[in-house]
Amino acid sequence: MSLSGSEADRPPVPTGFQFRSAQQERRLRLLLAGRSGTRKSARGNSILQRKHFLSRLAATAVTSACATGSCRWASWDVEVLDTPDNFSPEVAQVDPGFKERGRCSLLSAPGPHVVLLVTQLGRFTAQDLRAWRGVKALFGAGIAARTVVVFTRREDLAGGSLQQYVRDTDNRALRELVAECGGRCCAFDNQAADREQEAQVGELMGLVEELVRDHSGDPYTNDVYCLVQALGGLSPKERLRRVVERLAAGQAVSVAHGWCKLGLAALLGALFLLYLLCR
């Protein structure tokens, strides 16, 4: 997506970046995820090296719909998908019909190469954990193998090591999350100057490139993305309807499975209690 205004109005583009040209060499899709308030949109703007996504401090969520932006980085044609809080349990209240989650699947088809899970250094909360579980619920547990954890507020490390912080934190859920994502993490200083911010983006993109090479350049896929590919000849409205139906059906199966597990646990508990009483 391009910005309005003349070329002269655009800020200078740092080395390694250029705007999308007619010739596309290699495509790289990055999907921003995480709870509201983690500055996902700001991190997307850092990657794009321009203010493209709406980003500001606010008491309520700023991003209400999925949006895309693109740039060139090295030999990559990079597409960034910014998302609202599509993944927390509260999403059922703001997106009861799965429409926005359906749009997320369509916009990221045939699948993201990497998910950037954004959280705040020192404030990995239960809400962050629920959002991560929501990511896995939407994309499948295999998405962890395609995820990089991106921390904001790098300045709070005061020059210390991010890896040591993760290793030494008493937040067990955070340690387990980073381990589940293969130890892939980096951090951004919210107040960094242009040159330092470019270096931080370079660090992130180094992790992204390594992850993409590990998967032979193939995007992540699941049954929903396979469906999107099969619906290529239909109208956008019909494609969205069919994807929404698939997501809703998958949610129903997941809920039913959860209830079955609870029922089985209750049954086993009752049988064990009966066994103790009859001894």
N, C-alpha and C positions, 0 to 999 in steps of 0.2 A: 504494500500500500504506500502511495506516495503522499507527501505533504503538499498543501497548497502553497502558492507563492513562487516567486522566481528563484532561479538557482543562486542569484546573488544574495538572497535573503537567508540562505541556509548557512549554518555555522561550518567552519572548515572541518574536513573529515580527516581524522588521524591516520597515520601510516597503517596499512593493513586493512583499511576499510574503504569501500566505495559503494555508491548506491547501485541498485540493480541495473544491469545493462541488458541489452537484447540477447547477448550470448550467455547462456547459463551452463556452467561447467558441471558443478555438483551441487545438489540440494541437501540442505540440512534443516530439519524441523525440530524446534525447541519448544516445549510446552511448560509454561510457568504455573506452578501449583502451590497451594498452601492456604492457611486461614487468612481472613481479612486482617489488615493492619500490619502485615509483614513487609510492605513496600515491594510487592511483586512487580507492579507496574514500573517503579523506579529502576528495578534491576533489568527489566526489559529495555528501558530507555538507555541504560548503560551499555547493553549489548549492541543496540542500534546506533549508539553514539549520537543520539539526537532526542529531543523531547517529542515523542510520538504518542505514547499512551498517557492518558490523564493520570497524574500522580500528585497527591498533596496529603498533608496530615489532616485527618478528619476523625470525628467521633464515630462515624458510621462508614460502611463500605463505600469506596469511591467507584470501583469497577463494578458495573451491573450487568455487563454482557461481554461475551468473548470478542476479542479484537486481534487483528494480525498486523504485523509490521515486518519489513524485510530490509536487508542490507547485504553487502559483500564483506566477507572476512577471509583474507588469504584467497584460496581458490574455491571457497564455499559460497554458495548462494544461500544465505541464512534466512529462514522464516521463523518468526517468534510469535507464539500464540499466548496472549495474556488472557487469563480467566478470572471470573468472579469467584467467590467462595463456593465452588461447585461441589465441594467434597466433604464439608462438615455435616453432621446430622441435621443441622438447621436448614440445609438446602431443600429438604422436603417441603418446608413452608414457603420458600420463595420460588421454587421450581417444581411444583407438585406434578406437573404434566411431563417432566423430563425434557421439555423443549430446549432449555439452554444446554443441558448435558448432551442432547442430541446434536445441537449446533457445534459443540466442542468436538464431538466425534467426526462430524463432517468437515470442519475446518482443519482438523489435524490429520485427516486421511491422506495417504493410506496408512498412517501411523506416525507417531513422533519417533525421532531417533533418540532423543534424550528428554527426560522430565527434570526440570529444575525445581526442587522442593525448597521454597524460601521460608526461613524462620529467623527469629531474632536471637542473637547471641545473648545467653544468660536468661532467656525467657521462653524456653521450650515448655509449653504448658499442656494441660490435658486437652485443650482445644486444638493445639497443633497435632497431637497424637491422633485425635479423632479425625482431623482433616487427612492425615496420612492414611488412616484406615479407609477413609472414603475414596482416596485415590486408588487404593488396591481393589476396593469394591467395584469401582467403575471400570478399571482397566484390566484387573486380574493381578494376582500375587506376583506374576512374572515381571511386572513393571519395576520392581525393586532393582532388578538387574540393569535397568536403563535409567536409573535416577542418580542425580548429583544433589547433595544437600548444600544449599547456598545460605550462608549466614549473613545477616546484616549487622551493623554496629561493630565492625572489625576494630574500630578505634578503642573499644572497651578492653581489648586484649593488651593494650598499652605496650605493644611491641613483642608480646609473648607469642608462643607457638599455638596455632589453632589445633594441631594434632594433640599436643599435650593437654590443652584445655578439654578436648573431647575425652581423652583417656582418663583424666583425673576428675572429671565432673561427678558429683554425687547423684546426678539425674540419670537414673538407670535407663529410663525410656529413651533418652537421647542417645546414650551409648549404644543401645540395641538398634536404634534406627540407623545410625551411621554404619554400624557393623552389617546390618541387613542390606545396605546400599553399597557394600563392598569397600567401605572406608572412604568413599569419594566425597570430599567436601572442600569448600573454599569459603572465603569471607570477603565482604565488601565494606569499606569505610564510607559511611554516608556523606562525609564531608571532604572526601578526597578531591584534590585538584585534578585537572584534565589528564596530565601525564600519569599520575598515580592511578587514576581510574582506568586508563587504558591498559596499564600493567595488570590490574586486577581482572579486567575482562580477558586479557591474554592468558592469565592463569586458569580462569574458568574454561576458556575455549580449548586449552591444552588438555584438560580433563575430558571435555566433550569429544575431541578428536580421538583420544585414546580409547574411549568407550565405543565410539563408532567403529574404529578399526577392529576392536575385539569382536564385534558382531558383523564383520565383513561389509559394513556400510548399509546393511539392511535395516529398515525401520521396524519398530515394535509392531506386532499385529495381534489381533484376537478375533473372535467371531464377529464382533460388531464391525470392525474394519473390513473384514472379508465381505460382509453384507454391503457395506458402502461401495466397495469395488464392484460388486455384482449389480448394483442399482445405478450404475453410471449413465445409462440411457434414459432414465426417468427425469421428470421435472424436479427442480429443487424442493418444491413443496411436498411432492410425493416421497422423495428420498428422505426428507426430514420425518415425515409421518411414519415411514417404515422403520427407521432407526429408533424413533421414540418408542414404538411398539416393542422392538427387541429389548431395549433397555428396561422398559417397564416389566416385561415378562421375566427378564433376568433377575430383577429386584424381587419379584414375587417368589421365584424359586429360591432365592437366597434367604428370604424371610421364612419360608416354609421349612427350609433345611435347618435354620436356627431354632425354630420351634420344635422340630423333631429331636434335635440334640438336647434341648431343655427337657423334653418329655422323657427321653431315654435316661437322662441323668436322674430325673425324679423317680422313674421306675426302679432304677438300680439302687437308689438310695432307700426306697421303700422296701425292696427285697432284702437289702442288707440289714435294715432295722428289724424286719420280721425274723431274719435268721438269728439275730442277737436275742430277740425275745423268746425264741423257741429253744434256745440252747439249754 
